[in-house]
């Protein structure tokens, strides 16, 4: 009997939530996986696992929106908050809250499911969950570096 796996995608940035080249690449990869009728569970900066898609980390959305704001005050407050938190804990407030909210759900999925975890190397934040979880659970981890390769397999 052929064994089936769930794919857990850890992609910090996913378009349209984050409008960046990394976000677009991640969104396209998730669409390809889902088109192939593969069970995909997504962990991104704003969204928990796919079955809980309606759950949003609203505090993180507000923090991210304020950080990208062109208004001085919201942007300044977020920068100060992140700087103080970074000095105390060596990680920004935003990333620390994201990790703490996502880790229990990520661990539960990796523990109960026959899961393969796929994570993007860039941005590095995408590796936070699988690396921390790997201290307690064994699971296959695929880290996508996204280096350009030509048809013969060599680098340009």
C-alpha positions as CSV (number, residue, x, y, z in Angstrom):
1,X,0.0,0.0,0.0
2,X,1.3,3.4,-1.0
3,X,1.9,5.7,1.9
4,X,0.4,9.2,1.7
5,X,1.8,12.3,3.2
6,X,0.5,15.7,4.1
7,X,2.6,18.6,3.1
8,X,3.0,21.4,5.7
9,X,4.2,24.6,4.0
10,X,5.9,27.1,6.2
11,X,6.1,30.3,4.2
12,X,6.4,33.5,6.2
13,X,5.4,35.6,3.2
14,X,2.4,34.6,1.0
15,X,0.8,36.9,-1.6
16,X,-1.6,38.7,-1.4
17,X,-1.1,39.0,2.4
18,X,2.5,40.2,1.8
19,X,3.1,41.8,-1.6
20,X,6.7,40.8,-2.3
21,X,8.5,38.6,-4.8
22,X,8.8,35.9,-2.1
23,X,5.1,36.2,-1.3
24,X,4.3,35.7,-5.0
25,X,6.6,32.7,-5.4
26,X,5.2,31.1,-2.3
27,X,1.6,31.6,-3.4
28,X,2.4,30.1,-6.8
29,X,4.0,27.0,-5.2
30,X,1.0,26.5,-2.9
31,X,-1.4,26.8,-5.9
32,X,0.7,24.1,-7.8
33,X,0.5,21.8,-4.8
34,X,-3.2,22.3,-4.4
35,X,-3.9,21.8,-8.1
36,X,-2.3,18.3,-7.7
37,X,-4.8,17.4,-5.1
38,X,-2.2,17.2,-2.4
39,X,-3.1,17.9,1.2
40,X,-1.4,21.2,2.0
41,X,-1.5,22.9,5.4
42,X,-0.1,26.5,5.3
43,X,1.6,28.4,8.0
44,X,2.2,32.0,7.0
45,X,2.6,35.3,8.9
46,X,-1.1,36.0,8.9
47,X,-2.7,32.6,8.5
48,X,-2.6,29.5,10.6
49,X,-3.0,26.0,9.2
50,X,-5.3,25.7,6.3
51,X,-8.1,24.0,8.1
52,X,-8.2,27.1,10.4
53,X,-8.0,29.5,7.5
54,X,-10.7,31.8,9.0
55,X,-8.4,32.3,12.1
56,X,-6.3,35.4,11.6
57,X,-3.6,36.7,13.8
58,X,-5.2,40.2,13.9
59,X,-2.6,41.7,16.3
60,X,0.1,40.6,13.9
61,X,-1.8,42.1,10.9
62,X,-2.1,45.4,12.8
63,X,1.6,45.3,13.7
64,X,2.7,44.6,10.2
65,X,0.3,47.2,8.7
66,X,1.7,49.8,11.2
67,X,5.2,48.9,10.3
68,X,4.5,49.5,6.6
69,X,2.6,52.7,7.3
70,X,3.7,55.9,5.7
71,X,2.5,57.8,8.8
72,X,5.3,58.6,11.2
73,X,3.6,57.7,14.5
74,X,2.4,54.1,13.9
75,X,5.6,53.3,12.1
76,X,7.7,54.8,14.9
77,X,5.8,53.0,17.6
78,X,6.3,49.6,15.9
79,X,10.0,50.2,15.3
80,X,10.5,51.1,19.0
81,X,8.5,48.1,20.2
82,X,10.4,45.8,17.9
83,X,13.8,47.3,18.9
84,X,13.1,47.0,22.6
85,X,11.8,43.4,22.2
86,X,14.8,42.5,20.0
87,X,17.3,43.9,22.6
88,X,15.6,41.8,25.3
89,X,14.8,38.6,23.4
90,X,17.0,38.7,20.3
91,X,14.0,38.5,18.0
92,X,11.5,41.2,17.0
93,X,8.1,41.4,18.7
94,X,6.3,40.5,15.5
95,X,8.3,37.3,14.9
96,X,8.2,36.2,18.5
97,X,4.4,36.5,18.7
98,X,4.1,34.8,15.3
99,X,6.3,31.9,16.5
100,X,4.5,31.5,19.8
101,X,1.0,31.5,18.2
102,X,1.9,29.1,15.4
103,X,4.2,26.6,17.2
104,X,1.6,24.7,19.2
105,X,-0.6,24.1,16.1
106,X,2.4,23.3,14.0
107,X,3.6,20.7,16.6
108,X,0.2,19.1,16.8
109,X,0.0,18.7,13.0
110,X,3.6,17.3,12.7
111,X,3.0,15.0,15.7
112,X,-0.2,13.4,14.5
113,X,0.1,13.5,10.7
114,X,2.4,11.8,8.4
115,X,3.8,15.2,7.4
116,X,6.6,16.4,5.2
117,X,7.5,20.0,6.0
118,X,8.5,22.3,3.2
119,X,10.0,25.6,4.1
120,X,11.5,28.5,2.2
121,X,15.0,29.6,3.1
122,X,14.1,33.2,2.3
123,X,13.0,35.0,4.3
124,X,14.8,33.2,7.2
125,X,11.7,33.6,9.4
126,X,10.2,30.7,7.5
127,X,12.6,28.3,9.2
128,X,11.7,29.3,12.8
129,X,8.8,26.9,13.2
130,X,10.4,23.7,11.7
131,X,13.7,24.3,13.4
132,X,12.2,24.8,16.8
133,X,9.7,21.9,16.4
134,X,12.5,19.6,15.3
135,X,13.9,19.7,18.8
136,X,10.8,17.6,19.9
137,X,9.6,15.8,16.8
138,X,11.2,14.0,13.9
139,X,9.8,14.8,10.5
140,X,11.1,15.2,6.9
141,X,12.1,18.8,6.2
142,X,12.6,20.1,2.7
143,X,14.3,23.5,2.7
144,X,13.8,25.4,-0.6
145,X,16.7,27.6,-1.5
146,X,15.2,28.7,-4.8
147,X,18.6,28.9,-6.6
148,X,18.3,29.3,-10.4
149,X,19.3,26.1,-12.2
150,X,19.5,25.7,-16.0
151,X,18.2,22.6,-17.9
152,X,21.4,20.6,-17.6
153,X,21.4,21.0,-13.8
154,X,24.2,23.5,-13.6
155,X,24.1,27.0,-12.1
156,X,24.2,29.9,-14.5
